[in-house]
Amino acid sequence: MLYIIVLACLLGASSASYLLPVALSSCPAGFFCPAADLTRGVNPQPCPAGTYSHQGWTACRPCPAGYWTTRSGSAYCDICPQGHRCPTTEKSPEACPLGTANSKLGQTACTPCSVGYYTPTLERIACTQCPRGHYCDNSAEQPKQCPPGTWSGLGQTECIECSPGSYTTRNGSTYCDSCPPGHYCPVAQDEPLPCPLGMATRLSNQTVCLSCETGQFSDRLGATACATCPAGSFCGDPALSPQPCLPGTFSGEGQAQCTACPSGYQTVQTGSTYCFICGPGRYCPNPAGPPIQCEPGSAQVNLGQVQCDVCENGAYADQPGMAVCISCPPGYVCDSKTRAGLPCPSNQLSGQSKCMGNSESMIG
């Protein structure tokens, strides 16, 4: 009880010569007392929401900015908590909207997140930096994973495409991988592409594969190197396997086509690395066919010939495949080039192609 000394004139007194102590109850906290009746005491009224009072106040005061109370008859106001805003004093604190945060007490508004930051779904005391492998293009939304072919570091609003020669197959990548040998990776590639047939690369981080050089081939996908066409084959199309040389042709290593056997040479095999020279007593008119023996009546002493020479008059070749024709011996007549000579009669001399008498032999 608060005792207030008041002056009062007693009824019937001629002067205010007496001081009488009158006990009045003070206005309680959380209430206001608009008027006091000295005979009946105070008449407290509760402070409305958004206001407060201390004991003995005759009027309620509004809560300061950043404070609140929803109760009537409040003796104090509550401070607005972190992660909330209190734009009005008579309502409960509002959680900071997505994309905003509040790390301080007693705030009437929340602060928007900076670029590359976001707010979690529950606590919004502070904005969180967008994590690696994600992008935050809207601070009111949760981070989104970077799709394959892209990556990101911290605090990014968009993902970065993998640079030429790199790739990533993962969602939420924080880096891109180097394109492996035997593959190529164009911009923003989500998977390495194998080198096509007829192409190869032995290096990493490549955006294109290199075509095989003439005389090379690559007959499988993803080759790291082109192979040299083997001898006895040709590689006209680098995307195909080596093809064997046909009969009558040959090749060394690294050839795009086979070479025809020169005149007088032959090979009947496929995949030949060289041609065979035609030997004596034979001729080779067809480079893809076998050597042919000289027929009786002809011969060939030289190598690499396409035909045999017919025996001259007075000479013969009575066997196939003879290198030289045999001259008719004295005392014999050789009237055929395909058989051995016959002896002349005893009274005649040999004229090679015919027998002659003594008188004939002396003519001329």
URVEN-V319410 format. One record per pair of residues at least 12 apart in sequence whose ideal C-beta (glycine too) atoms are under 10 Angstrom apart, sorted by the first residue. I is the first residue (numbers start at 1). J is the second residue. Records with the same first field share a line. If there is no record, write none. Layout:
I=J  J
This chain:
1=23  24  25  26
2=23  24  25  26  27  55  56
3=21  22  23  24
4=21  22  23  24  26  36  38
5=19  20  21  22
6=19  20  21  22  24  38
7=19  20
8=20  22  38
22=38  39  41
23=41
24=36  37  38  40  41  42
25=41  42  44
26=41  42  44  55  56  57  58
27=42  43  44  45  53  54  55  56  57  58  59
28=42  44  46  53  54  55  56  57  73  75
29=44  47  52  53  54  55  56  57  73  74  75  76
30=44  46  47  51  52  53  54  55  57  60  69  71  72  73  74  75  76
31=43  44  45  46  47  53  55  57  58  60  72  73  74  75
32=44  45  46  47  48  51  53  57  58  59  60  61  73
33=45  53  56  57  58  59
34=58  59
35=58
36=58
42=56  58
44=73
45=60  72  73
46=60  71  72  73  74
47=59  60  61  62  63  69  71  72  73  74  75
48=60  62  69  71  72  73  74  90
49=63  68  69  70  71  72  73  74  88  89  90  91
50=62  63  67  68  69  70  71  72  74  77  88  89  90  91
51=63  69  72  73  74  77  89  90
52=64  67  69  71  73  74  75  76  77  78  89
53=73  74  75  76
54=75  76
55=75
57=75
60=72  73  74
61=77
62=77  89  90
63=76  77  78  79  80  86  88  89  90
64=77  79  89  106
65=80  86  87  88  89  106  107  108
66=79  80  85  86  87  89  93  104  105  106  107  108  109
67=79  80  86  89  93  105  106  108
68=80  81  84  86  87  88  89  90  91  92  93  94  106  108
69=89  90  91  92
70=89  90  91  92  93
71=90
72=90
77=89  106
78=92  93  106
79=93  105  106  107
80=92  93  94  102  104  105  106  107  108
81=93  95  102  104  105  106  107  125
82=96  101  102  103  104  105  106  107  123  124  125  126
83=95  96  100  101  102  103  107  110  119  122  123  124  125  126
84=96  102  105  107  110  124  125
85=97  100  102  107  108  109  110  111  124
86=102  106  107  108  109
87=107  108  109  110
88=108
89=108
93=107
94=110
95=110  119  122  123  124
96=109  110  111  112  113  119  123  124  125  127
97=110  112  119  124  140
98=113  118  119  120  121  124  138  139  140  141  142
99=112  113  117  118  119  124  127  136  138  139  140  141
100=112  113  119  124  127  139  140
101=113  117  118  119  120  123  124  125  126  127  128  139
102=124  125  126
103=124  125  126  127
104=125
110=124
111=126  127
112=127  139  140
113=126  127  128  129  130  136  138  139  140
114=127  129  139  155
115=130  136  137  139  155  156  157
116=129  130  135  136  137  139  152  153  154  155  156  157  158
117=129  130  136  139  155  157
118=130  131  134  136  137  138  139  140  141  142  143  155
119=139  140  141  142
120=142
121=142
127=139
128=143  155
129=143  154  155  156
130=142  143  144  152  153  154  155  156  157
131=143  145  152  153  154  155  156  172  174
132=146  151  152  153  154  155  156  172  173  174  175
133=145  146  150  151  152  153  154  156  159  168  170  171  172  173  174  175
134=146  152  153  154  155  156  159  171  172  174
135=147  150  152  155  156  157  158  159  160
136=152  155  156  157  158
137=156  157  158  159
138=157
139=157
143=156  172
144=158  159  171  172
145=159  170  171  172  173
146=158  159  160  161  168  170  171  172  173  174
147=159  168  170  171  172  173  188  190
148=162  167  168  169  170  171  172  173  188  189  190  191
149=161  162  166  167  168  169  170  173  176  185  186  187  188  189  190  191
150=162  168  171  172  173  176  188  190
151=163  166  168  170  172  173  174  175  176  177
152=172  173  174  175
153=174  175
154=174
159=172  173  188
160=173  176  188
161=176  187  188  189
162=175  176  177  179  185  186  187  188  189  190
163=176  185  187  188  189  205  207
164=179  184  185  186  187  188  189  205  206  207  208
165=178  179  183  184  185  186  187  189  192  203  204  205  206  207  208
166=178  179  185  187  188  189  192  204  205  207
167=179  180  183  184  185  186  187  188  189  190  191  192  193
168=185  188  189  190  191
169=189  190  191  192
170=190
171=190
173=190
176=188  189
177=192  204  205
178=192  203  204  205  206
179=192  193  201  203  204  205  206  207
180=192  194  201  203  204  205  206  222  224
181=195  200  201  202  203  204  205  206  222  223  224  225
182=194  195  199  200  201  202  203  204  206  209  218  220  221  222  223  224  225
183=195  201  204  206  209  221  222  224
184=196  199  201  205  206  207  208  209  210
185=204  205  206  207  208
186=207  208
187=207
189=207
192=204  206  222
193=209  221  222
194=209  220  221  222  223
195=208  209  210  211  218  220  221  222  223  224  226
196=209  211  218  221  222  223  239
197=212  217  218  219  220  221  222  223  237  238  239  240  241
198=211  212  216  217  218  219  223  226  235  237  238  239  240
199=211  212  218  221  222  223  226  238  239
200=212  216  217  218  220  222  223  224  225  226  227  238
201=222  223  224  225  226
202=223  224  225  226
203=224
209=222  223  224
210=225  226
211=226  238  239
212=225  226  227  228  229  235  237  238  239
213=226  228  238  254  256
214=229  235  236  238  254  255  256  257
215=228  229  234  235  236  238  242  251  252  253  254  255  256  257
216=228  229  235  238  242  254  256
217=229  230  233  234  235  236  237  238  239  240  241  242  243  256
218=235  238  239  240  241
219=235  237  238  239  240  241  242
220=239  241
226=238
227=241  242  254
228=242  253  254  255
229=241  242  243  251  252  253  254  255  256  257
230=242  244  251  252  253  254  255  271  273
231=245  250  251  252  253  254  255  271  272  273  274
232=244  245  249  250  251  252  253  255  258  267  269  270  271  272  273  274
233=245  251  252  253  254  255  258  270  271  273
234=246  249  250  251  254  255  256  257  258  259
235=251  254  255  256  257
236=255  256  257  258
237=256
238=256
242=255  271
243=257  258  270  271
244=258  269  270  271  272
245=257  258  259  260  261  267  269  270  271  272  273
246=258  260  267  269  270  271  272  288
247=261  266  267  268  269  270  271  272  286  287  288  289  290
248=260  261  265  266  267  268  269  270  272  275  286  287  288  289
249=261  267  270  271  272  275  287  288
250=265  267  269  271  272  273  274  275  276  287
251=271  272  273  274
252=273  274
253=273
258=271  272
259=274  275
260=275  287  288
261=274  275  276  277  278  284  286  287  288
262=275  277  287  304
263=278  284  285  287  304  305  306
264=276  277  278  282  283  284  285  287  291  302  303  304  305  306  307
265=277  278  284  287  291  303  304  306
266=278  282  284  285  286  287  288  289  290  291  292  304  306
267=287  288  289  290
268=286  287  288  289  290  291
269=288
275=287  304
276=290  291  304
277=291  303  304  305
278=290  291  292  300  302  303  304  305  306
279=291  293  300  302  303  304  305  321  323
280=294  299  300  301  302  303  305  321  322  323  324
281=293  294  298  299  300  301  305  308  317  319  320  321  322  323  324
282=294  300  303  305  308  320  321  323
283=295  298  300  302  304  305  306  307  308  309
284=304  305  306  307
285=305  306  307
286=306
287=306
291=305  321
292=306  307  308  320  321
293=308  319  320  321  322
294=307  308  309  310  311  317  319  320  321  322  323  324  325
295=308  310  317  319  320  321  322  338
296=311  316  317  318  319  320  321  322  336  337  338  339
297=310  311  315  316  317  318  320  322  325  336  337  338  339
298=310  311  317  320  321  322  325  337  338
299=311  315  316  317  319  320  321  322  323  324  325  326  337
300=317  321  322  323  324
301=322  323  324  325
302=323
308=320  321  322  323  325
309=324  325
310=325  337
311=324  325  326  327  334  336  337  338
312=325  327  337  352
313=328  334  335  337  352  353
314=326  327  328  332  333  334  335  337  341  350  351  352  353  354
315=327  328  334  337  341  352  353
316=328  334  335  336  337  338  339  340  341
317=337  338  339  340
318=336  337  338  339  340  341
319=338  340
325=337
326=340  341
327=341  352
328=340  341  342  350  351  352  353
329=341  343  350  352
330=344  349  350  352
331=343  344  345  346  348  349  350  355
332=344  350  352  355
333=345  348  349  350  351  352  353  354  355  356
334=350  351  352  353  354
335=351  352  353  354  355
336=353
337=353
341=353
342=355
343=355
344=356  357
345=357
348=360  361
349=361  362
